[in-house]
């Protein structure tokens, strides 16, 4: 497979070389020069894009508003003059002109944007066949939030999950998640995912705001054109072409982050970026970008008790009133045991120093049946909150001729952040590089790129906390000391609460305190040791570091056929390869001791036809994708748009699918809780599921509960006594109470298990398949009186083969001659069972639906007011009650955004205000404690945020001064997902210089 990948890349670069060598020089030469001005102010406009229609050749107006363009073609041809915020003009050129004068008018009609994402061809946003949202340069510059990425939350139907200042996951139409694998993020046509994780790491290693030209978002399924994983939405970010955006620009931003529960409530943050671009003779251009951000991150300080043990509650439980306390953002306290069981084992274990049991049996009536947990550490004592983001970008653009442009681009990012998965993960010194070679014409492109991920010093925070506890004192000793001290306190007359306090004090004596040399040494040991380390023997050296050096290689091309008489067509194809590399720590190895590679390929075709006097646009597309581990997937889409004046009505049916992630396919990782394995048949064979069956966690729990219940009944105890007597007699031994009692004790669980064998049902695993969705949508986009823009849609989705986690339990040493094994008792003990966690397809069909409406109104004197409201819900949630399935919809039913702005309410001064609100909802994920999850108490409260910015244009300095704040007037902050940090208030001031600022 690796040889095949190298051949593909060799073919692509050979094509680039052939095209460049085969480029001819046309003999014809036409020169056009002139000046571009603002029609209203008569001032010259700099940086106006001037392009020959249908070709890649063009230029921009210089700092004096002047331009000169040499075209290797005789007239006639058409020049297109465009600039964000101004109405595009087309001028037909019939001969060489040396004094062309162009006056451009500021755009006053809304809905004039052009988008590419919806159909992979340029089209009016008003006539897009599906829902699409866009931010252009001006909108990006004027967002009231501290960054454009934060402003995605203002888009219709978009929700965010903030896991760190620099790591946010966007989502649309339900099933929100941290590290969202159901959405795709692209930068300049490159999938921005970390290939070993299969999700984009927010914008920590993404694009610099100074280099960002536009953002387009397609909510919902988009697989028909973009292939796998765009099942819930796709975000496309496009950078500035150095031919069109030249000169030096730089930005300095600083401010304060404030939230009361942080270690230091208010801290500063610093953000610097610079960009330089230069074109030579309109043939060769380059750009370089650099940005750096540093801050003391938002902190996850949710200390509520999610154990729900010993009568505690999520809000009222604490270490003081619940010895089994498990704080949401406290780690190491997930380890629990039953106090009575520990004490009972001590009454049966001989102390070699005394020859007597560690505890007398007479103490047992004083020991309650309560759960106790180890003392944990707060997240802020473990994670690296010194968040950083460094981004570097460089690109070379070479116009081989008037029709072909070659692009060589490299994006490199490094950073430190925190994100939430099954654990909280401290991503320290993470690195991601993307490198691209592309040939592009006006109607086609060929692109090849690679993404190189390096996990750096990343580690799992929860595992690290357990490792520090175990490095200090093994759990066996800690629980024994706790039980012994508790029993002694009770024997001296203490009540339970006092005895628990005494016991924890004794057991925790000498515990590593955060910040001490011993704590730091233990932390460094575990975070530098790959998972799982050594946790099966004592002394333990548990590893919490995860290693991932996976690479992605991708080749694709697309071509528009615009000369076909009956319709316009677009065709395209791609090939992709993942080269897994975790140095043997994360992914499974093949029979040769190497990690696997995964190959995917796909192709699509789309046709567009205008009917009924061009009032109706019909678009149909179909795509086929094949991953080597799964059946091929067909993704059709058909849509229609009917236009009546400024009113556009649309309807569409489309499908989407999600290939299981690289980890869902090939993970093979031992953790203290379970062995995580992929869903492919490889693992079912490797761990002998066919000969040694597995059982679901729910099945084993039901069976174990029934055995425990029956074992305590008088009927079972009496039956055990009778069997013990018969066994002794059969062996020729006279039954006596001393002989009967221990034998009957051994027989009790055997009889109880025999009585409940019907509850132990083997898990039947189905073939592992990609997720699929069928999506129906209707929408309307209209412009009324050139002032009111309305955009609305409603959708209905059906998800099949939904991928979720399944815990499976297997007998570690199957032996039909052993009653404990034959009857399933081995499944009930951690010492005699294997625990697996693997992804599986759910059999339930999940149905969701929703709608959204956006309104924007242009008031007199350039004031604008607008907003949007969206609704999302599951329509068959009650169907899951019987199976207990939790679909992790993780989305509020209602959310809305209100905006009010004016780009220039007084000379050179503008403002933008935004208020966002969302309702409460239940968050479901593997990070939520099982008791809290099953009781549906993981509620994310409703919240609202107010953001504002004021800007002043310093024309003499070619700069914009901006002052603003986000989440103003919300002193308690907000959380967007369970276990995530509390987001407080940010105040900022920035100064942006642009050499070509108008």
N, C-alpha and C positions, 0 to 999 in steps of 0.2 A: 504493500500500500504506500509506503514512504517513497519507493522508487517511482510509482505512478504519479504521486504528487509532484515530485521533482520534474517529471516529464511534462506535466500540465504547465507548471511555471515556466519551464524552458520554452514551451510552445508560445506562451503569452509574450515573453520578452523577445522571442524571435519575430513575432508579429509586429511588435513595436519597432524593432530595428528595420524590418522590411518596409514598413510604411514610411519611416523617416528617410530611408535611403531612396525610396521610390518617389519622393515628393518632387514634383517638377516646378519650375519657375515660369509663371506665365509672362508673356511678353507685353501684354497690355498693362498700362499704368494710368490711373486716374487719381488726381489730387483734389481733395476738398478741404477747405479751411473756413473758419468762421468764429463767431462768438455766440455764447448762450447767456441769456439774461432772464431775470424774473420779470414776468409780464406786469406785475403790480408795482414792485418797488424800483424796477429798472436796474437793479443791481446785477452785476455779473454772477453767474452760478458756477461754482467749481465742483469738479467731480461728477459732472453729468456723464452718463454712460451713452456712448454713440456707437452703434453697432450696425453692420451691413446685414439687412434682413436675410435670413436663411443661411448665414455663414458665421464663422467664429471670429472674423476680423473686426476690429473696432478700436476705439480709443476713449479717452475721457477729456473733459475740458480742464485746462490747467488753472493755476492760482489766479490768473487774470480772466478766466472764463473763456479762453480761446482754445481752439483745437485745430489739428491738422491730421488728415487721414489719407494715406496712400492705399488705393485699392487696385489689386491686380486684375482689373476687369474693365471693359469698356461700358459706358452707360448704355441703356438705363439700368438703374438699380435703386433700391430704397434704403435710406438711412432711418434708423429708429433711435429717437432721443428719449431716454427714460431716467427718472430719478425718483426715489421714494418721496412721497408727499406731493408730487407734481403729476399732471396728466401726461401720459406718454404721447409723443408725436411721431408720425411717420412722414418723411419728406422724400419725394421722388427726385432723383438726381438724373438729369439728362445730359449734362456735360460737366467738365471740371469747373469748380467754383472756388474763388479765393476770398470772398467776402460774405459768406452765408450768415445770415442773422436769424437766430431762433429765440423766440420769446416763449418761455414755458409758464403755464398757469398752474397755480397751486390747486391740487385736487380738492374739490368741494363736494363731490358725490361719493357716498360710501359704497362699499361692495365692489370696488374696482380691482381688487387684488387678483393676481394670477397665481394659481397653484399648480404643482406638478404631481404631488403625492397621490392624489385620488385616482388618476388614470395613467400615471407615468408619462403623460404628455401635458404640455401647457394648456390650460383652460381657465375660464373665468371661475372664480370661487362661487359665483352665483349659480353657475350651471354644473357644479360638481355632481357626479352621480351618487355620491355618498357624503356623509357628514365629514367636514374638515374644518379645523381651526387653524388660524395663522397669526403669528406675530412678525411684523416687518421691523426694519431698522429703527424707525421712529418709535414704534410701540415698545421695542426692547429698551430703547434709551429712556423712555418715560415711565417705566414700571415703578410703582411706589415701593416695591419690595427691595431688599438689599441686592438681589441678583435676578437675572432673567429666569433662572431655573426655579426659584421660589415663585415667580409670577405664573408659572404653568398652572398653579392652583386656582388662578382666576378664570381659566378657560372653562367653557361650558362642559359640565359633566366630569371634570378632572378632579381626582383626589390624590393626596400625597401621604406618604408615610415617612416622617422625619425620624431617622435613626441616629443622626449626627448632624452637626452644622453643615458638613460637606457631603453627606450621603442621604439622599432622599430618593424614594421610589415613587414614580407616578403610576396612575392606574385609571381606567375608565370602565364603567358598566359592571362593577361588582368584582368579587374575588380579589380584593386588594391584598397585598402581601408585602412583607419586607424582602428585598431582593426578589423582585417580581419576575418570575420566569414566563408569565403569560403576556408580557408586553415586550416590544422590541424598540431599541433606541439606535439610531443611525447618525453618523457624522460624515458628511460628504460621501454618502453612499456606502460607508463601512459600518458593519454591525459593531456596535460599541460594547458588546458583552465581554465580560471576563470569561474566556472559553472554558475554564475549569469549573466555573460557578454557573454559567449560562444565564447571567443577568448583568445588566449594566450597573456599575458602581456609582450611581448618581452622575454628578458632573465633576467628581473629585479628580478624575484624569480625563476629562472631556474637552470641551471647547472653551476658549477664552471669549469673554463677552465682547471684547474689542474687535474680534475677528468674526463675529456672528452676523450674518446677513439676514437670515430668516429662520423661523421655526414653524413647521407644519405638523399638525397632529391629526391622525385618523383614529377616532374612537371605534372600538369594536373590531370584529374579525376583518383581517386584511390579507389572508393567506393567498387569495386568488392571484395577487400580483407580487407579493413579497415573500411567499413561502412559509416555512415552518415558524411556529411560535408567535406569530403576530395574531394571536387568537383573541386578545383583549384590547389591542391598540398598538399603534406604531408612531413613534416620534422621530421626525426627520429634521436634523439641524444642518444648515448649509453655511459654510464659511465664505468669506469675501474673496473674490477673484482678484489677484494682484494687478491685473490689467485694468479692472474697473474701480478698485479702491486702492489708491496709491498714497504715498507719503508716510509721515510719522504720526503716530497717535500714542497716547499714554494716559494712564488713569491711576490715581492714588485715592484709596478709600480707607477710612479708619472710623472707629466708633466704639460703642460700648455694648456689651451683652449683659443683660441683667435678669436674674431669676433668683428668688429668695432662698430656695432650698439647695443651691450650689455651695460648694465648699467655700468659695469666695463669691458673694452674691453678684458683684459687678466686676467684669474684666474687659480689657480692650481686645480688639481684633484689628488686623492689618492686612490690606489687600493691595497689591501693586501689579499692574500689567502694562505691557508695551507692545507695539506692533509697528513694523516698518515694511513697506512694499514699494517696489520700483519696477518700472517697465522700460525696456530699451527698444526703441524703434517699432513698438507695437508687435514685436516678434518674440521677445524673450522677457519674462517677468519673474520676479521672485518675491517671497514674503517670509518674514520671521516673526514669531510671536513668543512672548514669555510672560508668565503670570505666576504670582506667589501669594499664598494666603496662609496666615497663621492665627490661631486663636486658642483660648481655653474653652473646650467644647461644652455643649449642653450636657447636663448630667442626668443619668437615670436614677432617680431617688424615690422610687415607689416602694415603700417599706411595708405595705399592707401584707397581711398573712393569707397566703393562698393554699395553706395546708388543709384548712377546715377540719382539723383534728381536735379531739378532746373537747368538743363543743365550741371551738373558736369560730369566729366569723371573719369574713374578708376584711371588713372595716375595723372590727374591734380586737382582732387577734394580735398578740404581741409576744415577745419573748418572756414578758413578765407573767402573762396569764395562760400561755400555751407552751408547754415544754417541747411540743412537736412543731414549733413555729417554722415557717418557710416563707421568708420575705420575697416579694417579687424580684427586687433588684438586690437581693442578698444571696450569696452563692456559697456552697459547701453545706448549707443546712437542708439540702434535698435528701441527704443521707439520714434515714430514720430506722428505728427498730422498736419493737414492743417491749416495754420495760419489764413486764411480767415474764415474757419469754426469756429475756436476758437473765433475770434473777433465777428463773427455774433452771437454766443451763448451769448457773453457778452452783446451785445446790447439788448438781449431778457431776460436777468436775472437782477432782481431788487436787488440793493444794499440796504440791510435793514437799513444801517446807514443814507442814504440820501433819500431813497424812489424813487430813479431814477435808470435807467439801468447803469450797470458798464461802458459801453461805449455808446456814442451817435451813433445813426444809421447813422448820417451824415459822420462819419469817415470811413465807409466801402469802399467808392471809393478809399481811399488811401492805402487799405490793399491788397497786392498781393496774388494770389493763389499759395503760395509756401509752401513746406513741411519744418517743423522745427523738429529737434531732440534734445533730452536731451543731455547734456554734459556727455561724458563717461569717463571711466578709462582705462588706458593701462593695458595690461595683466600682465606686470611685477610688477604692483602695487597691484595685487590681488592674483596671483598664488604663490604657494610655490616652488621656484626654488632651494631650498637647497636639491638637489636630493641625495638620499641614496639608497643603496642596501645591504642587509645583507642576506647571504645564509648559511644555516647549513644543512649538510647531514650526516647521519650515516646509516650503513648497516652491517648486520650480515649474513654471508654465511656459511651454514652448509652442508657438503657433507654427507648425510645420509648413502650412500654406493657409489660404483663406478659408479652407474647409475643415481643417484638422488641427486640434490642439492636443498636445501631450502634457500630462501632469505627473509629476513625481513629488510625493508628499510623505512626510513623516510626522506623526504625532506621538509625543512621549509624555507620560504623566507619572508622578509618584506622590504618595501621600500617606497620611495616618488618619484613621477614622475608626468608627465603631458601627457595627451593624447587627441586626437581630435575625437569627435563624432559629434552629432548635435550641441554641445557646446564644448568649451575647458574645460577639467576636470582636476582639481588638485587632484592627487591621493596621499594623505598624509597618511603615516603610514598604507599602504595597507599590508595585510598579506595573505599568501597562504601556506597551508600545504598539502602534499601528503604522504600517508602512505600505504605501500604495503606488502603483504605476497604472496610468489610465490614458487611453486614447479616446478623444471625444470629437464628434462632429455635431452639426446642428440637429441631426435626426438619429444619431446612433452613438453608442459608446462600447468600449471594451475595458474592463477594469479587473485588476488583480491586486489583492492585498493580503497581508498577514497580520494577525493580532498575537502578541507575545505577552503572556501573563506571568508575573513573578510575585508570589505571595509574601515575600519578605519575612518579617518577624511576626506574622499573624498568629494569634492563639485564641483558644476558646476560654472565655473568662470563667464559666462555671466549672469546667474541668480543672482549671488552674487553682481555683479555691479548694476543691476536693484534694488536689495534689498537695497543697500546702498543709492542709490538715493532716493528711496521711504521712507526710514527711516528718511532721512534728510528733504525731502519736497515731499508731494504727487504730482503726475503728474498733477492732476486737478489744483492745486494751481500754480505749476511751469508754465504750459502753459498759464494760465490766466495772471500771472505777466508778462510773455514774451509779450503776445499780447497787454496788456495795455501799457507797456513801449514802444513797437514798435509804437503803434498808437500815443502816446504822442510825440515821436521823429519826426514822419512824420508830425504831426500837426505843429511842430516848424520848418519845412522846410528841414529836413534831407533827404538825399537820402536813398534808400533801404539798401545798404551795411552798411552805418553808423547806420541806425536805428536798423538793426539786431545786430550790435556790442553792441549798448546801451542796447537793450532788453536782450541779453544774460548776460551782466554784472549785470543788475538789478535782473534777475531771479536767477542767480548763487550766489548772495551775501550770504555769510555764508556757502557756500557749503563745505562739508567735504573734506579737502585736504589729499591726501595720506600721511601716516606716522603720522598724528595727532592722539591724543587720541580718538577724536570723530570718526574718520574714522576707527581706529583699533577696537573700541568697536562695531561699526555697522558691520564691517566685521566678528568679532567673533560671533556676534549674529546670522547672517544669516548662517555662515558656521557650526554652531552647532545646527541649526534647520533643521529637515528633510524637504525635498521638499514635499508639496508646501508651508507649513506654512500658514500664514493668509494674503491673499492679496486682499480679497474682501471687507474688511472694513478698515476704517481709525481710528487710526494709523495702518499702515501695518507692518507685521512682516513676510516677505517673507523668506522661507527656501530654502537653496541651497545645503544642505548636502544630499547625498544619502546613504542609508543604505542597505547593501547586505551581508547576512550571509548564502548564499546558499551552500549546500553540494552536492557532487556527489559521488555515490557508483557504482562501476563497477566490474564485474566478467567475466572472459573469459578463454578459453582454446583452445589449438590447438594440433593436432596430425598428424605426417607424417606416411603414410603407404608406406613403401619402398619395401615390399616383394611381392606386387601384380605383377604378371608376365607381364601383358600387359601395365602397366603404373605406375607412381608414383603419389600418392595422398596426399593432405593435407586437413584436415577438421577442422573446428573450430566453436565456438559459443560464444556469449556473452550476458550478461544482464546488464542493466544500469538503475539507478534511480537518478533523480534530486529531491532534497528536498528543495523547494523554501523557503526562509526566508528573508524577508526585514522588519520584524517587522511592517507589514501592511502599509509601506510607498511606495513601488514600485510595488508589485504584487497584483493582485486581491485576494479577500477572497472568500471562498466557503460559503455555507449556514450555516456552523457551526462556521464561523468566523476564519477559519484556511486557511493558504496559501496552494496552490496546490502542489502535487508531480507529476512527469512525469516519466513513465516507458517506456523503449525501450528494445527490444531484437532482436537478429539476429543470423544468421549462414551462413557458406559458405563451399563450397567444390571446390577443384581445382585438376585437373589432368594434368600430363605432360607425353608426349610420344615422344621418339626419333625415327625418321624414316630415310629411305634412308641412311643406313650405319651410322647412328648417325649424319648425316649432317644437318638434319632438326629437330628442337625441336618445337613441337606443345603443347601449353598450353591453357587450357580452364577452366574457373571458373565461378561460379554463387553464388550470395549471396542474401539472403532475410532478410529484416529488417522491423520491425514493431514498430511504436510509437503509444501509446494508443490513441492519438488525430488525427491520420492520417491513411490513407490506407497503407497497406504493400507495400514495394518497392522491386522490383527485379533488381539486378545489374549484368548482365552478362559481361564477358570479354573473348575474344579469341585472341590469338596472335601466331605468328610463327616467328622463327628465323632460317635462313639458313646460315650455316657456311661453308666457303670455305677457308681453311688455316687460315690466320689471318684476313679474311674479313667476317663480319657478317651483314646480311641484315634482317631487322625485319619489321613486319607490325602488327597492332593491331586494334581491335575495342573494346571499353569499354564504360561503362556508369557510371554516378555518380549522386549523389543527395545530397541535403542539407535540413535537417529538419529545419523548422523555429526555431529561437533561443527561449530560455526560455522567453525573453522579448517580442519577436514577438507573442508568444502564450498567455502570461498571464499578461503583463504589464497593470496597471490601475492607471495612475498617472496624477494628475491635475497640469498643469504648467500655468504660466501667459498667454501663447499663446494658449494652447489647452489642451484637455484631451487626453493623449496618452493611447490607448487601444490595446489589442491583437487582432489578426485576427480570433480567434476561434468563433464559433457560440454563445458561452456563452455571449459574449459582445453585439452581435446584438440583442439578447433577452433581456439582462439586460438593454439596453438603447433604447428598443422598436423601432428598425428600421423598423419592419414590419408595425406598426401602425402609426408611426411618421417618414416619409421617410427622407432620407439624400440626399444631393446633393454635387457634387464635387465642389471643390474650383473654378475650371475653369468655371463651369456652372454658379455659383453664381456671379462670376466676370463679365461674359458676360451679364448676366441678369441685374446686378447693373449698368454696364456701359450704357446699352441701356435705362434703366429707367432714369438715370441722363441726358443722351443726349436728350431724348424726353421731359423731364420735362422742359428743357430750350427752347423748341420751342414755337412759337406763337400759333400754332394750338392747342396744348395741353392746354396752358394757357387760350385761348378763350373758349375751351370746358369746362374747369373747371369753368369759370365764368358763362357760360350758365347753367351748372348743379347746381351751387350754387343758381342761381336765381330761378330755378324750385323748388329746395328743400325749399327755404324760402316761396315761394308762396304756396306750398303744405301744409306748416305748418301755413298758414294764417298770415304770416309776410310780411310786405312791404319791398321789397329789396331796400337797400340803399348801397352806396359804402362802408360805415363803416362796414356793416354786410356781404357784398359779399366778400370783400378782404380776411379776415381770413379763411372763409369757402372754398373759391376757393384755397387758399394755401394748405389746407389739402387735397383737391381733386386732385391736380396736380400729386403727386406721385401715387395715386390710378389709375388714368387714364393712366399714363405712364406704370405702372405695368400691367394693363389689356391689353394694346397694345402689350406687349412683353411676354405674358404667354407662348408662344411656345418655348421660350428659356430656360424655367425652366423645365429641364428633370430630373426625379429621377435617382439616381445612382443604377444600378443593380449590386449587389455584388455576386460574384461567390464563390464556395467552396474554402476554403483556403487549399492549397496543398504544398508539398515540391517542391523545385526547382529540375529540372533534366537537365542533359547534356548527349549528345551522342558525343563520341569522336573517330575520326579516325586518325591513326598515322602511318607513315612509317619512317624508320630510317636506318642509316648505322653506324657501328663502325668498324674501321679497323686499323691495325698496319702495316706500310710499312717500310721495312728494319730495323725493330726493333728500329726505331728512330722517325718516324712520326706517331702520333696517331690522327685519324680523328673521330669525333663524330658529326653526323648530324641527324636532324629530321625535318619533316613537319607534321602539324596537321590541322584538321578541326573540329570545335565544333559547335553543335547546342544546345542552351539553351531554355528550355520550362518552363513555370510557374515561370518566373523570379520574385523574390520578391522585391517589392519596396514600398515606403510609399505613402499613399493617404490621403489628407486632405478632410474631409467631414463636411458639415454644416447642422444643423438641427434647426428647430423652437423650441425655448425653451418652449413656452407656446402655443401649437397648439389649435386653436379655429376657426372652420369654420364660426362662426358668426361674427368674427372680420375681417374686410377687410384687415388689414395689415398682418394678419396671412394667410388668405385664398388666398391672391394674392402673397405671398412670400416676402413681404416687411420686415417681421421680420428677414429674412435671411440676411439682409443688415446691421443690427445694432449689435454691440458687446453687447448691453444691452438686446437684445431679441433673441439671437441665442446661440446654443451650437456648439462648434468647436471640432471635433475629428480628431486625426491623427492615422491611423492604417495601418498595412502592408497588401498588397493585391498582388495577382498574376497578372502579366501582360499577356495580350493575345498575344503580339508579340512574334515571334520566333526570337531569337538573334543568328546570325551566325558570328563566328569569325574564323580566320585561321592565321597561322604563321609558321615560320621556324627558325631554329638556326643551326649554324655550329661552332664547336670548333676544334682548331688545336693546338697540342703540339709537339714541335720538340726538341729532345735531341741533343745538340751541343757537340763537343769535350770538354774535360776537365770539364765535369759535368755542363756546362752551359745549361740552358733550356730557350726556348722562346715559347710563345704561346699566345693564345687569343681566343675570341669567339665573334660572332655577332648574334643578334636575331632580329626578325621582328614579330610584332603582330598587327592585325588590325581587325576591324569589316567589314564584307563583304556586309551587307545589311543596313548600316546606313541610307541610303536615304529612306528606308521604314518607318522610324519613324517620318519623317517630318510632316506627316498629323496629327498624334496623339500628337505630341509634346513630345514624350517619350525621356528621357535622360537616357541611359543605364549605365552611370558611368563606362565606360571602363577604364578610368584613367591610360592609359598606352602609353608610347611613341612608335611610330612605330619602330624606330631603336634604338638599344643600343649596345655598344661593349666594350670589355675589352681586354687590352694588358698586358702581363706579361713577365718579364725577371728576371731570378734568377740563383743562384748558391749556393748550400748548403755549399760548401767549396772551394772558389776560391783561397784562400791561406790557409795555415794550421790553422784550428780551426775558420776560419772567413768565414761567408756567407752573402748573401744579397738577397733581394727580392724587385722588383719594380713592380708597377701596375698602369695603367692608365685606367680610366673608363669614358665613355661618353654616354649621352642619349639625344635624341631630345626633342623638346618641344611638349606639348600636353595640351588638355583642361581637367581640373579637375572638376568633377561633384560630389557633395555630398550635404547633408542637411546643412552643415556648410557654403556653398557658398551662398552669398546674392541672393535673387530671381532675381533681375534685372540683376546682373552679370551673373547668371547661364543661364537665358533665352536668353541673348545676346551672350552667348558663349565667354565671355571675361575673364573667370577664367583660363587663360593660365599659365601653369608652364613652365618657360623658359628652354631651353637646357642648359646643364652644363657639365663640365668635371672635374675630380678630379685626382690628382696624389698622390700616397701613396708609401712610401719607408721605409725599415728597414734594418739595418745592425746588425749582431749578432757575438759575439765572445765567443767561448767555453772555459771556465776556468776549464780545466780538473782536476787540483789539488783541486779545490774547488767544483768539481762536479756541476758546475753552468754554466749558459748561460747569458751573458750580451747582452741586446738588446736595440738599439737606433733607433727611427723612428719617422715618422710623417704621418698624413693623411690630405688630401685636401691641400697639399702644393701648393704654388704659386697661390691660388685662394683667393685673398684678400677680395672679396665681398661675399664669402660664397655661399651657395645654399639652396634652399628649395625643398623638394620632394613632398609636397602636400599643398593644399590651406589652409592657416591659420597656418601651422606648423612653427616651429622655423627655423631660419637661422643657418645652420651648418657651422661653421668656421673651422679653422685649429687646429689640435691637434699635439703637440710635446710630446714625451714620452720617458722615459728610464725605463727599467725593469731589475731586477736580479732574475733569477729563479734557485733555488737549487733543485736537485733531487738526492737522495741517490743512486739510481740505474742508474744514467746517464752514458752512454757509452762514 
